[in-house]
Amino acid sequence: MSRHVKFGIRMHQHGYNFDDLKRVWTQADRLGYHSATLYDLLNAPALECWTALSALAALTERIRLTPLVLGNTYRPPALLAKMSSTLDVISGGRLELGIGAGGGTGDHRASGLHFPSTAERVRMLEEAVELIKRSWTEPKATFQGKYYSLDGSINEPKPVQMPHPPVLIGGHGETHLLRSVAGHADICNIGFEMTLEEHRSKMEIVRRHCDGFGRDLSEIEITHNTRVVIAESEQEFESLAVQGAASANVSLADYKRSLSGAIAGTPEQCIQQLSSYIGEGIHYFFVLFPDPIPDASLDLFAKEVMSHFT
């Protein structure tokens, strides 16, 4: 597993028109961010994830395209296999297929979709990932599961990445989802602003599941999701905190306490905070900047923080 430290822009496209997305993605591409993400919800006032990713692929050159995460229940996996192969081809091999067990009850109900139990949705996810990988790699894919099947399915052209695009499995469940991570994921994305102790606890569960699949935990890339609030100086950070508190309609003290799990402060302070996670073997960070994402923050983080780790 590569020890290179990577940073992805975590975006929630609600409130962004396509020109806004283009601004953020093209700047992130130019600055050397590893990836950028969009979320996947049907019942939301936001551009649809997959269509937007395809358009952004044509406007960027290096940044990796990461849906974070696709709801498995929204699309037949045979269709998703074809869509993802196509996106990997048109992007020149830049897809990271982020997928999860599927949204929430409200999103499904509003969209007229059945919403199975968590355990069943996770089993569906596992079948879907296996089917997709076969479709990516076999000339004529055949698969027979409880929920999905293929019978001599041809998926051409194949993805550019070999043996296939990395599969990121994301979500929050511990009982069922972490087993899926152990059995099927190349990249693991769980929780938000977890402490190091929380990471250790989750990864110990994944490690035990890995034993059952005959895998080593080191085969799975672990990620960390975090907000980033960055300023060139402590004085400027104080000004940002005042603005953040006013926007959230809370006291300055409460706002600062709310940042206890975030990467926040001057570039030097951000480097120190990130280093504790890197020391624990976490080398891939999805960073969530305040909305609307400021050009200055993207630039400062890339030039003063990312550059320290590359």
LINTAJO-V673920 format. One record per pair of residues at least 24 apart in sequence whose ideal C-beta (glycine too) atoms are under 10 Angstrom apart, sorted by the first residue. I is the first residue (numbers start at 1). GAP is how many residues later the second one is. If there is no record, write none. Layout:
<<I GAP> <I GAP>>
This chain:
<<1 185> <1 215> <1 216> <1 217> <1 218> <1 219> <1 220> <1 221> <1 280> <1 282> <2 219> <2 281> <2 282> <3 275> <3 278> <3 280> <4 30> <4 279> <4 280> <4 305> <4 306> <5 29> <5 269> <5 270> <5 272> <5 273> <5 277> <5 278> <5 279> <5 280> <5 301> <5 303> <5 304> <5 305> <6 27> <6 28> <6 29> <6 58> <6 215> <6 217> <6 277> <6 278> <6 279> <6 280> <6 300> <6 303> <6 304> <7 24> <7 25> <7 26> <7 27> <7 28> <7 221> <7 267> <7 276> <7 277> <7 278> <7 279> <7 280> <7 294> <7 295> <7 298> <7 299> <7 302> <7 303> <8 25> <8 26> <8 27> <8 28> <8 29> <8 55> <8 56> <8 58> <8 60> <8 88> <8 181> <8 215> <8 217> <8 276> <8 277> <8 278> <8 279> <8 280> <9 24> <9 25> <9 26> <9 27> <9 28> <9 29> <9 54> <9 57> <9 219> <9 277> <9 278> <9 279> <9 280> <9 284> <9 289> <9 292> <10 25> <10 26> <10 27> <10 28> <10 29> <10 56> <10 58> <10 179> <10 182> <10 213> <10 215> <10 216> <10 217> <10 218> <10 275> <10 276> <10 277> <10 278> <10 279> <10 283> <11 25> <11 26> <11 27> <11 28> <11 41> <11 55> <11 57> <11 275> <11 277> <11 278> <11 280> <11 282> <12 25> <12 26> <12 27> <12 29> <12 32> <12 34> <12 56> <12 276> <12 279> <13 24> <13 25> <13 26> <13 27> <13 28> <13 31> <13 32> <13 33> <13 34> <13 35> <13 36> <13 39> <13 278> <14 25> <14 27> <14 30> <14 31> <14 32> <14 33> <14 277> <15 30> <15 31> <15 276> <15 277> <16 30> <16 31> <16 36> <16 275> <16 276> <16 277> <17 29> <17 30> <18 29> <18 34> <18 37> <18 38> <18 41> <20 27> <20 271> <20 272> <20 273> <21 26> <21 31> <21 32> <21 34> <21 35> <21 38> <21 272> <22 30> <22 33> <22 34> <22 37> <22 38> <23 269> <23 270> <23 272> <23 275> <24 32> <24 265> <24 268> <24 269> <24 270> <24 271> <24 274> <25 27> <25 28> <25 30> <25 31> <25 32> <25 34> <25 35> <25 38> <25 40> <26 30> <26 33> <26 34> <26 35> <26 37> <27 36> <27 266> <27 268> <27 271> <27 272> <27 275> <28 32> <28 34> <28 35> <28 265> <28 270> <28 274> <29 27> <29 30> <29 31> <29 32> <29 33> <29 34> <29 35> <30 30> <30 31> <30 32> <30 33> <30 268> <30 269> <30 272> <31 32> <31 264> <31 267> <31 268> <31 270> <31 271> <31 272> <31 275> <31 276> <32 30> <32 31> <32 270> <32 271> <32 274> <32 275> <32 278> <33 29> <33 30> <33 31> <33 254> <33 265> <33 268> <33 269> <33 273> <34 28> <34 29> <34 30> <34 32> <34 62> <34 250> <34 251> <34 252> <34 272> <35 27> <35 28> <35 29> <35 30> <35 31> <35 33> <35 59> <35 60> <35 61> <35 63> <35 133> <35 249> <35 251> <36 24> <36 27> <36 28> <36 29> <36 30> <36 32> <36 250> <37 27> <37 28> <37 29> <37 30> <37 31> <37 32> <37 59> <37 61> <37 131> <37 133> <37 152> <37 188> <37 249> <37 251> <38 27> <38 28> <38 29> <38 30> <38 32> <38 60> <39 28> <39 29> <39 30> <39 31> <39 32> <39 59> <39 64> <40 27> <40 28> <40 29> <40 30> <40 31> <40 32> <40 34> <40 35> <40 58> <40 59> <40 60> <40 62> <40 63> <40 67> <41 30> <41 33> <41 62> <41 63> <41 65> <41 66> <41 69> <41 70> <42 29> <42 32> <42 61> <42 65> <42 66> <42 68> <42 69> <42 70> <42 71> <43 60> <43 61> <43 63> <43 64> <43 65> <43 66> <43 67> <43 68> <43 70> <44 59> <44 63> <44 66> <48 26> <49 25> <49 49> <50 24> <50 25> <50 30> <50 33> <50 34> <50 37> <53 30> <53 34> <53 38> <53 41> <53 42> <54 29> <54 32> <54 33> <54 36> <54 37> <56 35> <57 29> <57 30> <57 31> <57 32> <57 33> <57 34> <57 35> <57 37> <57 38> <58 32> <58 33> <60 31> <60 34> <61 30> <61 31> <61 33> <62 29> <62 30> <62 32> <63 28> <63 31> <64 27> <64 29> <64 30> <64 31> <64 32> <64 101> <64 102> <65 25> <65 26> <65 29> <65 30> <65 31> <65 32> <65 33> <65 100> <66 28> <66 29> <66 30> <66 31> <66 32> <66 100> <66 102> <66 104> <66 121> <66 123> <66 220> <67 28> <67 29> <67 30> <67 31> <67 32> <67 33> <67 101> <67 103> <68 28> <68 30> <68 31> <68 32> <68 100> <68 102> <68 121> <68 155> <68 157> <68 218> <69 28> <69 29> <69 30> <69 31> <69 32> <69 33> <69 34> <69 99> <69 100> <69 101> <69 102> <69 120> <70 27> <70 28> <70 29> <70 30> <70 32> <70 33> <70 58> <70 98> <70 100> <71 28> <71 29> <71 30> <71 31> <71 32> <71 33> <71 36> <71 37> <71 40> <71 42> <71 50> <71 54> <72 27> <72 28> <72 29> <72 30> <72 31> <72 49> <72 50> <72 52> <72 53> <72 54> <72 55> <72 56> <72 57> <72 60> <72 75> <72 76> <72 97> <73 27> <73 28> <73 29> <73 30> <73 34> <73 35> <73 38> <73 40> <73 41> <73 42> <73 43> <73 48> <73 51> <73 52> <73 55> <74 28> <74 29> <74 33> <74 34> <74 37> <74 39> <75 24> <75 53> <76 52> <76 55> <76 72> <77 47> <77 48> <77 50> <77 51> <77 52> <77 53> <77 54> <77 55> <77 58> <77 66> <77 68> <77 70> <77 71> <77 72> <77 73> <78 50> <78 53> <78 54> <78 57> <78 63> <78 65> <78 70> <78 71> <78 72> <78 75> <78 77> <80 48> <80 49> <80 51> <80 52> <80 55> <81 47> <81 50> <81 51> <81 52> <81 53> <81 54> <81 55> <81 60> <81 69> <81 72> <81 74> <81 78> <81 83> <82 50> <82 53> <82 54> <82 71> <82 72> <82 73> <82 74> <84 48> <84 51> <84 52> <84 71> <84 75> <84 80> <84 81> <84 83> <85 47> <85 50> <85 51> <85 70> <85 71> <85 72> <85 73> <85 74> <85 75> <85 79> <85 80> <86 69> <86 71> <86 73> <87 72> <87 78> <88 48> <88 69> <88 70> <88 71> <88 72> <88 73> <88 76> <88 77> <89 67> <89 68> <89 69> <89 70> <89 71> <89 72> <90 70> <91 68> <91 69> <91 70> <91 74> <92 68> <92 69> <93 66> <93 67> <93 68> <93 69> <93 72> <94 66> <94 67> <94 71> <95 64> <95 65> <95 66> <95 69> <95 70> <95 71> <96 65> <96 69> <96 70> <96 71> <96 72> <96 90> <96 91> <96 93> <96 125> <96 188> <97 32> <97 35> <97 36> <97 39> <97 62> <97 67> <97 68> <97 69> <97 70> <97 71> <97 72> <97 89> <97 90> <98 68> <98 69> <98 70> <98 71> <98 72> <98 87> <98 89> <98 91> <98 188> <99 26> <99 29> <99 30> <99 33> <99 68> <99 69> <99 70> <99 71> <99 72> <99 81> <99 85> <99 86> <100 25> <100 68> <100 69> <100 70> <100 71> <100 72> <100 73> <100 77> <100 80> <100 89> <100 90> <101 24> <101 25> <101 27> <101 68> <101 69> <101 70> <101 71> <101 72> <101 75> <101 76> <101 79> <102 26> <102 69> <116 31> <117 59> <118 53> <118 55> <118 57> <118 58> <118 59> <119 54> <119 56> <119 57> <120 26> <120 27> <120 56> <121 26> <121 50> <121 52> <121 55> <121 56> <122 47> <122 49> <122 51> <122 53> <122 54> <122 55> <122 56> <122 57> <122 58> <123 24> <123 53> <123 56> <123 57> <124 24> <125 44> <125 46> <125 51> <125 52> <125 55> <125 59> <126 43> <126 50> <126 51> <126 53> <126 54> <126 57> <126 58> <127 57> <128 56> <129 38> <129 40> <129 51> <129 54> <129 55> <129 56> <130 53> <130 54> <132 32> <132 33> <132 35> <132 52> <133 30> <133 31> <133 32> <133 34> <133 51> <134 30> <135 24> <135 29> <136 25> <136 26> <136 27> <136 28> <136 29> <136 31> <137 25> <137 26> <137 27> <166 55> <168 53> <168 55> <168 116> <168 118> <169 51> <170 53> <170 55> <170 116> <174 27> <174 28> <174 31> <174 32> <175 30> <177 29> <178 24> <178 25> <178 26> <178 27> <178 28> <178 29> <178 30> <178 31> <178 32> <179 26> <179 27> <179 29> <179 30> <179 31> <179 33> <179 34> <180 26> <180 29> <181 24> <181 25> <181 28> <181 29> <181 36> <181 39> <181 41> <182 24> <182 25> <182 26> <182 27> <182 28> <182 29> <182 30> <182 31> <182 33> <182 35> <182 37> <182 38> <183 26> <183 27> <183 29> <183 30> <183 31> <183 32> <184 29> <184 31> <184 36> <185 30> <185 34> <185 35> <185 36> <186 33> <186 34> <186 35> <187 33> <187 34> <187 35> <187 36> <187 97> <188 29> <188 32> <188 33> <188 34> <188 35> <188 96> <189 32> <189 33> <189 34> <189 35> <189 36> <189 95> <189 97> <190 32> <190 33> <190 34> <190 35> <191 32> <191 33> <191 34> <192 32> <192 33> <192 34> <192 35> <192 69> <192 94> <192 96> <193 31> <193 32> <193 33> <193 34> <193 66> <193 67> <193 68> <193 69> <193 70> <193 95> <194 30> <194 31> <194 32> <194 67> <194 83> <194 88> <195 65> <195 66> <195 81> <195 82> <196 28> <196 80> <196 81> <196 83> <196 84> <196 86> <197 83> <198 63> <199 25> <199 78> <199 81> <199 82> <199 83> <200 80> <200 81> <203 77> <203 78> <203 79> <217 64> <218 63> <221 60> <221 61> <221 62> <221 63> <222 55> <222 58> <222 59> <222 60> <222 61> <222 62> <223 59> <223 60> <223 61> <223 62> <223 63> <224 39> <224 50> <224 53> <224 54> <224 56> <224 58> <224 59> <224 60> <224 61> <224 62> <224 63> <225 36> <225 60> <225 61> <225 62> <225 63> <226 35> <226 36> <226 37> <226 38> <226 47> <226 48> <226 51> <226 59> <226 60> <226 61> <226 62> <227 31> <227 32> <227 34> <227 35> <227 36> <227 37> <227 60> <227 61> <227 62> <227 63> <228 31> <228 34> <228 35> <228 36> <228 37> <228 42> <228 45> <228 46> <228 57> <228 59> <228 60> <228 61> <228 62> <228 65> <228 69> <228 70> <228 72> <228 73> <228 77> <229 26> <229 27> <229 30> <229 33> <229 34> <229 35> <229 36> <229 41> <229 59> <229 60> <229 61> <229 68> <230 33> <230 34> <230 35> <230 36> <230 37> <230 39> <230 40> <230 57> <230 59> <230 60> <230 64> <230 66> <230 67> <230 68> <230 70> <230 71> <230 74> <230 75> <231 33> <231 34> <231 35> <231 36> <231 38> <231 39> <231 65> <231 66> <231 69> <232 34> <232 35> <232 64> <232 68> <232 72> <233 32> <233 33> <233 34> <234 31> <234 32> <234 34> <234 35> <235 31> <236 30> <236 64> <237 27> <237 28> <237 29> <237 32> <240 24> <240 25> <240 50> <240 54> <240 57> <241 24> <243 47> <244 46> <247 43> <247 44> <262 25> <262 26> <263 24> <263 25> <263 38> <263 42> <266 34> <266 38> <266 39> <267 33> <267 34> <267 36> <267 37> <267 38> <267 39> <267 40> <267 41> <268 36> <268 37> <268 40> <269 36> <270 30> <270 31> <270 34> <270 35> <270 36> <270 38> <271 33> <271 34> <271 35> <271 36> <271 37> <271 38> <273 32> <274 31> <274 32> <274 34> <274 35> <275 33> <275 34> <278 31> <283 26> <285 24>>
